[in-house]
Amino acid sequence: MCLAAPSLVIEVREGMALTECFGQRREVSLMLMEEEVAVGDYLLIQAGGFAFERVEPQRALEALGLMKQLMSQGADARSWGEVKP
C-alpha cells in the first residue's frame, strides 16, 4: 500500500511541477496528467515522482489536516486504520 499526501503546486514549467507537502519541496513529472495543471492545484504523486491525479482543494486540505493530526500523535503511518483489540 502506498499513501499519497496531496501536494500543492507552487510552480509549473515544461512538463514538470514544483510541489510542496509538509514543508518538503519536490519536483515531479506531469507526464501522466490528462488535464492542465496550474499553480495552486493539489496533486497526488506516485513514489516514482509522477503526478497522477488532481485533488479538489477542500478534500486535499481535509486529508492534510487529518494526516497532520495523526502524525502529531507519534503514530507510525503503517498502523493508521488498524483496528485495535
N, CA, C and O atoms as CSV, one atom per row, in Angstrom:
chain,resi,resn,atom,element,x,y,z
A,1,MET,N,N,0.840,-1.174,0.000
A,1,MET,CA,C,0.000,0.000,0.000
A,1,MET,C,C,0.886,1.238,0.000
A,1,MET,O,O,1.923,1.278,0.662
A,2,CYS,N,N,0.471,2.221,-0.735
A,2,CYS,CA,C,1.205,3.476,-0.803
A,2,CYS,C,C,0.284,4.598,-0.365
A,2,CYS,O,O,-0.854,4.685,-0.826
A,3,LEU,N,N,0.760,5.449,0.511
A,3,LEU,CA,C,-0.011,6.584,0.970
A,3,LEU,C,C,0.454,7.822,0.228
A,3,LEU,O,O,1.636,8.162,0.278
A,4,ALA,N,N,-0.448,8.496,-0.454
A,4,ALA,CA,C,-0.102,9.704,-1.197
A,4,ALA,C,C,-0.728,10.905,-0.500
A,4,ALA,O,O,-1.951,11.000,-0.390
A,5,ALA,N,N,0.109,11.813,-0.035
A,5,ALA,CA,C,-0.379,13.042,0.575
A,5,ALA,C,C,-0.552,14.082,-0.522
A,5,ALA,O,O,0.329,14.221,-1.372
A,6,PRO,N,N,-1.649,14.809,-0.529
A,6,PRO,CA,C,-1.824,15.855,-1.538
A,6,PRO,C,C,-0.704,16.887,-1.445
A,6,PRO,O,O,-0.355,17.346,-0.358
A,7,SER,N,N,-0.150,17.241,-2.596
A,7,SER,CA,C,0.950,18.196,-2.661
A,7,SER,C,C,0.509,19.431,-3.434
A,7,SER,O,O,-0.124,19.318,-4.484
A,8,LEU,N,N,0.841,20.601,-2.918
A,8,LEU,CA,C,0.457,21.872,-3.511
A,8,LEU,C,C,1.436,22.251,-4.621
A,8,LEU,O,O,2.649,22.230,-4.412
A,9,VAL,N,N,0.920,22.594,-5.788
A,9,VAL,CA,C,1.754,23.036,-6.908
A,9,VAL,C,C,2.150,24.490,-6.661
A,9,VAL,O,O,1.293,25.360,-6.505
A,10,ILE,N,N,3.467,24.742,-6.628
A,10,ILE,CA,C,3.936,26.114,-6.426
A,10,ILE,C,C,4.617,26.683,-7.665
A,10,ILE,O,O,4.877,27.885,-7.740
A,11,GLU,N,N,4.908,25.817,-8.640
A,11,GLU,CA,C,5.481,26.290,-9.905
A,11,GLU,C,C,5.270,25.224,-10.973
A,11,GLU,O,O,5.364,24.031,-10.685
A,12,VAL,N,N,4.986,25.645,-12.203
A,12,VAL,CA,C,4.823,24.738,-13.337
A,12,VAL,C,C,5.739,25.212,-14.448
A,12,VAL,O,O,5.773,26.399,-14.774
A,13,ARG,N,N,6.508,24.247,-15.049
A,13,ARG,CA,C,7.382,24.595,-16.164
A,13,ARG,C,C,7.719,23.358,-16.978
A,13,ARG,O,O,8.141,22.346,-16.418
A,14,GLU,N,N,7.541,23.424,-18.284
A,14,GLU,CA,C,7.968,22.402,-19.237
A,14,GLU,C,C,7.687,20.962,-18.801
A,14,GLU,O,O,8.606,20.146,-18.729
A,15,GLY,N,N,6.442,20.652,-18.516
A,15,GLY,CA,C,6.058,19.288,-18.174
A,15,GLY,C,C,6.425,18.844,-16.777
A,15,GLY,O,O,6.303,17.663,-16.453
A,16,MET,N,N,6.869,19.758,-15.949
A,16,MET,CA,C,7.254,19.454,-14.571
A,16,MET,C,C,6.541,20.429,-13.637
A,16,MET,O,O,6.121,21.508,-14.054
A,17,ALA,N,N,6.411,20.039,-12.377
A,17,ALA,CA,C,5.833,20.922,-11.367
A,17,ALA,C,C,6.682,20.844,-10.108
A,17,ALA,O,O,7.155,19.774,-9.724
A,18,LEU,N,N,6.863,21.981,-9.481
A,18,LEU,CA,C,7.480,22.026,-8.162
A,18,LEU,C,C,6.335,22.005,-7.172
A,18,LEU,O,O,5.444,22.853,-7.228
A,19,THR,N,N,6.356,21.029,-6.255
A,19,THR,CA,C,5.263,20.863,-5.300
A,19,THR,C,C,5.801,20.950,-3.880
A,19,THR,O,O,7.002,20.833,-3.638
A,20,GLU,N,N,4.871,21.161,-2.943
A,20,GLU,CA,C,5.233,21.233,-1.530
A,20,GLU,C,C,4.205,20.469,-0.724
A,20,GLU,O,O,3.002,20.562,-0.965
A,21,CYS,N,N,4.706,19.709,0.245
A,21,CYS,CA,C,3.835,18.973,1.157
A,21,CYS,C,C,4.556,18.839,2.497
A,21,CYS,O,O,5.663,18.305,2.560
A,22,PHE,N,N,3.930,19.323,3.559
A,22,PHE,CA,C,4.519,19.287,4.900
A,22,PHE,C,C,5.929,19.871,4.921
A,22,PHE,O,O,6.820,19.339,5.584
A,23,GLY,N,N,6.123,20.966,4.193
A,23,GLY,CA,C,7.406,21.662,4.196
A,23,GLY,C,C,8.463,21.081,3.277
A,23,GLY,O,O,9.558,21.632,3.164
A,24,GLN,N,N,8.150,19.976,2.621
A,24,GLN,CA,C,9.103,19.333,1.717
A,24,GLN,C,C,8.761,19.683,0.276
A,24,GLN,O,O,7.627,19.500,-0.166
A,25,ARG,N,N,9.751,20.187,-0.450
A,25,ARG,CA,C,9.541,20.504,-1.867
A,25,ARG,C,C,10.050,19.352,-2.723
A,25,ARG,O,O,11.033,18.684,-2.403
A,26,ARG,N,N,9.328,19.151,-3.833
A,26,ARG,CA,C,9.677,18.037,-4.715
A,26,ARG,C,C,9.314,18.406,-6.145
A,26,ARG,O,O,8.237,18.947,-6.397
A,27,GLU,N,N,10.206,18.116,-7.078
A,27,GLU,CA,C,9.919,18.325,-8.484
A,27,GLU,C,C,9.347,17.030,-9.044
A,27,GLU,O,O,9.929,15.960,-8.868
A,28,VAL,N,N,8.201,17.131,-9.721
A,28,VAL,CA,C,7.516,15.945,-10.217
A,28,VAL,C,C,7.168,16.106,-11.691
A,28,VAL,O,O,7.013,17.216,-12.200
A,29,SER,N,N,7.052,14.965,-12.358
A,29,SER,CA,C,6.660,14.946,-13.767
A,29,SER,C,C,5.147,15.045,-13.890
A,29,SER,O,O,4.404,14.471,-13.094
A,30,LEU,N,N,4.707,15.781,-14.901
A,30,LEU,CA,C,3.276,15.901,-15.196
A,30,LEU,C,C,2.873,15.025,-16.376
A,30,LEU,O,O,1.771,15.169,-16.906
A,31,MET,N,N,3.750,14.126,-16.789
A,31,MET,CA,C,3.536,13.277,-17.963
A,31,MET,C,C,2.231,12.483,-17.901
A,31,MET,O,O,1.602,12.259,-18.935
A,32,LEU,N,N,1.817,12.057,-16.721
A,32,LEU,CA,C,0.616,11.227,-16.590
A,32,LEU,C,C,-0.671,12.033,-16.420
A,32,LEU,O,O,-1.762,11.464,-16.392
A,33,MET,N,N,-0.548,13.334,-16.308
A,33,MET,CA,C,-1.727,14.180,-16.104
A,33,MET,C,C,-2.432,14.429,-17.428
A,33,MET,O,O,-1.815,14.890,-18.389
A,34,GLU,N,N,-3.719,14.128,-17.480
A,34,GLU,CA,C,-4.501,14.364,-18.695
A,34,GLU,C,C,-4.960,15.811,-18.789
A,34,GLU,O,O,-5.084,16.352,-19.888
A,35,GLU,N,N,-5.213,16.443,-17.642
A,35,GLU,CA,C,-5.670,17.824,-17.650
A,35,GLU,C,C,-4.519,18.779,-17.333
A,35,GLU,O,O,-3.465,18.374,-16.845
A,36,GLU,N,N,-4.754,20.053,-17.625
A,36,GLU,CA,C,-3.763,21.083,-17.339
A,36,GLU,C,C,-3.574,21.213,-15.825
A,36,GLU,O,O,-4.515,21.022,-15.054
A,37,VAL,N,N,-2.368,21.536,-15.418
A,37,VAL,CA,C,-2.039,21.740,-14.012
A,37,VAL,C,C,-1.602,23.187,-13.847
A,37,VAL,O,O,-0.858,23.718,-14.671
A,38,ALA,N,N,-2.066,23.819,-12.780
A,38,ALA,CA,C,-1.741,25.220,-12.532
A,38,ALA,C,C,-1.255,25.408,-11.101
A,38,ALA,O,O,-1.516,24.582,-10.226
A,39,VAL,N,N,-0.548,26.501,-10.882
A,39,VAL,CA,C,-0.124,26.869,-9.536
A,39,VAL,C,C,-1.373,26.951,-8.659
A,39,VAL,O,O,-2.385,27.530,-9.053
A,40,GLY,N,N,-1.287,26.364,-7.466
A,40,GLY,CA,C,-2.424,26.338,-6.542
A,40,GLY,C,C,-3.194,25.039,-6.556
A,40,GLY,O,O,-3.980,24.780,-5.645
A,41,ASP,N,N,-2.984,24.201,-7.586
A,41,ASP,CA,C,-3.631,22.884,-7.622
A,41,ASP,C,C,-2.990,21.969,-6.585
A,41,ASP,O,O,-1.845,22.169,-6.179
A,42,TYR,N,N,-3.753,20.963,-6.167
A,42,TYR,CA,C,-3.223,19.896,-5.314
A,42,TYR,C,C,-3.169,18.630,-6.146
A,42,TYR,O,O,-4.119,18.301,-6.855
A,43,LEU,N,N,-2.042,17.914,-6.056
A,43,LEU,CA,C,-1.835,16.693,-6.837
A,43,LEU,C,C,-1.485,15.524,-5.934
A,43,LEU,O,O,-0.905,15.696,-4.862
A,44,LEU,N,N,-1.852,14.319,-6.391
A,44,LEU,CA,C,-1.345,13.091,-5.785
A,44,LEU,C,C,-0.176,12.640,-6.640
A,44,LEU,O,O,-0.227,12.722,-7.868
A,45,ILE,N,N,0.889,12.160,-5.984
A,45,ILE,CA,C,2.135,11.845,-6.671
A,45,ILE,C,C,2.563,10.424,-6.343
A,45,ILE,O,O,2.571,10.018,-5.181
A,46,GLN,N,N,2.921,9.668,-7.384
A,46,GLN,CA,C,3.435,8.306,-7.187
A,46,GLN,C,C,4.835,8.370,-6.603
A,46,GLN,O,O,5.523,9.384,-6.719
A,47,ALA,N,N,5.251,7.280,-5.975
A,47,ALA,CA,C,6.578,7.209,-5.379
A,47,ALA,C,C,7.680,7.500,-6.392
A,47,ALA,O,O,8.745,7.987,-6.015
A,48,GLY,N,N,7.446,7.213,-7.664
A,48,GLY,CA,C,8.452,7.449,-8.693
A,48,GLY,C,C,8.557,8.892,-9.140
A,48,GLY,O,O,9.388,9.213,-9.989
A,49,GLY,N,N,7.728,9.777,-8.584
A,49,GLY,CA,C,7.819,11.186,-8.926
A,49,GLY,C,C,6.930,11.628,-10.069
A,49,GLY,O,O,7.213,12.627,-10.730
A,50,PHE,N,N,5.842,10.881,-10.309
A,50,PHE,CA,C,4.882,11.241,-11.350
A,50,PHE,C,C,3.566,11.655,-10.709
A,50,PHE,O,O,2.974,10.886,-9.951
A,51,ALA,N,N,3.103,12.873,-11.009
A,51,ALA,CA,C,1.779,13.287,-10.562
A,51,ALA,C,C,0.755,12.497,-11.373
A,51,ALA,O,O,0.920,12.322,-12.581
A,52,PHE,N,N,-0.305,12.018,-10.714
A,52,PHE,CA,C,-1.276,11.202,-11.443
A,52,PHE,C,C,-2.725,11.631,-11.259
A,52,PHE,O,O,-3.600,11.143,-11.975
A,53,GLU,N,N,-3.004,12.537,-10.313
A,53,GLU,CA,C,-4.390,12.941,-10.096
A,53,GLU,C,C,-4.446,14.300,-9.419
A,53,GLU,O,O,-3.667,14.588,-8.511
A,54,ARG,N,N,-5.380,15.134,-9.873
A,54,ARG,CA,C,-5.627,16.408,-9.198
A,54,ARG,C,C,-6.681,16.149,-8.123
A,54,ARG,O,O,-7.598,15.351,-8.320
A,55,VAL,N,N,-6.541,16.827,-6.992
A,55,VAL,CA,C,-7.463,16.681,-5.872
A,55,VAL,C,C,-8.120,18.032,-5.616
A,55,VAL,O,O,-7.453,19.067,-5.631
A,56,GLU,N,N,-9.424,18.020,-5.381
A,56,GLU,CA,C,-10.136,19.254,-5.055
A,56,GLU,C,C,-9.519,19.867,-3.791
A,56,GLU,O,O,-9.208,19.143,-2.845
A,57,PRO,N,N,-9.340,21.186,-3.767
A,57,PRO,CA,C,-8.672,21.832,-2.622
A,57,PRO,C,C,-9.283,21.490,-1.264
A,57,PRO,O,O,-8.545,21.219,-0.317
A,58,GLN,N,N,-10.595,21.496,-1.146
A,58,GLN,CA,C,-11.225,21.191,0.147
A,58,GLN,C,C,-10.877,19.773,0.596
A,58,GLN,O,O,-10.545,19.551,1.761
A,59,ARG,N,N,-10.951,18.826,-0.318
A,59,ARG,CA,C,-10.617,17.429,0.009
A,59,ARG,C,C,-9.146,17.303,0.381
A,59,ARG,O,O,-8.802,16.578,1.315
A,60,ALA,N,N,-8.267,18.010,-0.348
A,60,ALA,CA,C,-6.832,17.963,-0.067
A,60,ALA,C,C,-6.540,18.517,1.324
A,60,ALA,O,O,-5.781,17.918,2.086
A,61,LEU,N,N,-7.136,19.651,1.655
A,61,LEU,CA,C,-6.888,20.266,2.961
A,61,LEU,C,C,-7.427,19.403,4.100
A,61,LEU,O,O,-6.809,19.329,5.163
A,62,GLU,N,N,-8.567,18.754,3.890
A,62,GLU,CA,C,-9.098,17.836,4.907
A,62,GLU,C,C,-8.149,16.669,5.129
A,62,GLU,O,O,-7.873,16.303,6.271
A,63,ALA,N,N,-7.643,16.078,4.040
A,63,ALA,CA,C,-6.717,14.951,4.148
A,63,ALA,C,C,-5.428,15.371,4.831
A,63,ALA,O,O,-4.923,14.652,5.693
A,64,LEU,N,N,-4.887,16.530,4.456
A,64,LEU,CA,C,-3.648,17.017,5.073
A,64,LEU,C,C,-3.847,17.293,6.560
A,64,LEU,O,O,-2.964,17.013,7.370
A,65,GLY,N,N,-5.008,17.843,6.917
A,65,GLY,CA,C,-5.301,18.094,8.326
A,65,GLY,C,C,-5.360,16.814,9.131
A,65,GLY,O,O,-4.827,16.745,10.238
A,66,LEU,N,N,-6.006,15.800,8.580
A,66,LEU,CA,C,-6.089,14.507,9.258
A,66,LEU,C,C,-4.704,13.876,9.384
A,66,LEU,O,O,-4.356,13.344,10.437
A,67,MET,N,N,-3.924,13.937,8.320
A,67,MET,CA,C,-2.568,13.372,8.359
A,67,MET,C,C,-1.707,14.093,9.397
A,67,MET,O,O,-0.949,13.458,10.131
A,68,LYS,N,N,-1.826,15.410,9.454
A,68,LYS,CA,C,-1.062,16.186,10.426
A,68,LYS,C,C,-1.457,15.796,11.847
A,68,LYS,O,O,-0.601,15.647,12.719
A,69,GLN,N,N,-2.763,15.630,12.072
A,69,GLN,CA,C,-3.251,15.218,13.383
A,69,GLN,C,C,-2.693,13.839,13.762
A,69,GLN,O,O,-2.241,13.643,14.890
A,70,LEU,N,N,-2.724,12.900,12.837
A,70,LEU,CA,C,-2.207,11.561,13.106
A,70,LEU,C,C,-0.701,11.592,13.368
A,70,LEU,O,O,-0.211,10.896,14.258
A,71,MET,N,N,0.033,12.397,12.595
A,71,MET,CA,C,1.487,12.480,12.789
A,71,MET,C,C,1.830,13.103,14.138
A,71,MET,O,O,2.841,12.744,14.741
A,72,SER,N,N,1.007,14.026,14.616
A,72,SER,CA,C,1.284,14.679,15.897
A,72,SER,C,C,1.123,13.715,17.068
A,72,SER,O,O,1.630,13.971,18.160
A,73,GLN,N,N,0.423,12.612,16.844
A,73,GLN,CA,C,0.230,11.608,17.892
A,73,GLN,C,C,1.395,10.629,17.960
A,73,GLN,O,O,1.430,9.753,18.824
A,74,GLY,N,N,2.345,10.783,17.045
A,74,GLY,CA,C,3.508,9.913,17.048
A,74,GLY,C,C,3.242,8.529,16.491
A,74,GLY,O,O,4.083,7.638,16.610
A,75,ALA,N,N,2.087,8.343,15.889
A,75,ALA,CA,C,1.731,7.032,15.355
A,75,ALA,C,C,2.545,6.721,14.099
A,75,ALA,O,O,2.834,7.608,13.296
A,76,ASP,N,N,2.901,5.476,13.947
A,76,ASP,CA,C,3.565,5.003,12.745
A,76,ASP,C,C,2.522,4.933,11.634
A,76,ASP,O,O,1.474,4.311,11.809
A,77,ALA,N,N,2.795,5.559,10.501
A,77,ALA,CA,C,1.829,5.611,9.399
A,77,ALA,C,C,1.389,4.223,8.956
A,77,ALA,O,O,0.288,4.068,8.428
A,78,ARG,N,N,2.225,3.213,9.159
A,78,ARG,CA,C,1.837,1.852,8.749
A,78,ARG,C,C,0.705,1.311,9.582
A,78,ARG,O,O,0.036,0.364,9.169
A,79,SER,N,N,0.470,1.890,10.755
A,79,SER,CA,C,-0.594,1.372,11.636
A,79,SER,C,C,-1.892,2.169,11.508
A,79,SER,O,O,-2.875,1.834,12.169
A,80,TRP,N,N,-1.924,3.219,10.673
A,80,TRP,CA,C,-3.138,4.013,10.524
A,80,TRP,C,C,-4.257,3.123,9.993
A,80,TRP,O,O,-4.058,2.373,9.038
A,81,GLY,N,N,-5.405,3.205,10.600
A,81,GLY,CA,C,-6.570,2.464,10.154
A,81,GLY,C,C,-6.674,1.056,10.715
A,81,GLY,O,O,-7.673,0.374,10.485
A,82,GLU,N,N,-5.660,0.608,11.449
A,82,GLU,CA,C,-5.743,-0.722,12.045
A,82,GLU,C,C,-6.766,-0.723,13.161
A,82,GLU,O,O,-6.900,0.256,13.894
A,83,VAL,N,N,-7.475,-1.808,13.284
A,83,VAL,CA,C,-8.437,-1.970,14.355
A,83,VAL,C,C,-7.689,-2.479,15.578
A,83,VAL,O,O,-7.023,-3.512,15.521
A,84,LYS,N,N,-7.800,-1.754,16.679
A,84,LYS,CA,C,-7.146,-2.150,17.922
A,84,LYS,C,C,-8.048,-3.095,18.688
A,84,LYS,O,O,-9.251,-2.856,18.798
A,85,PRO,N,N,-7.464,-4.195,19.232
A,85,PRO,CA,C,-8.289,-5.145,20.015
A,85,PRO,C,C,-8.794,-4.553,21.305
A,85,PRO,O,O,-9.494,-5.227,22.061
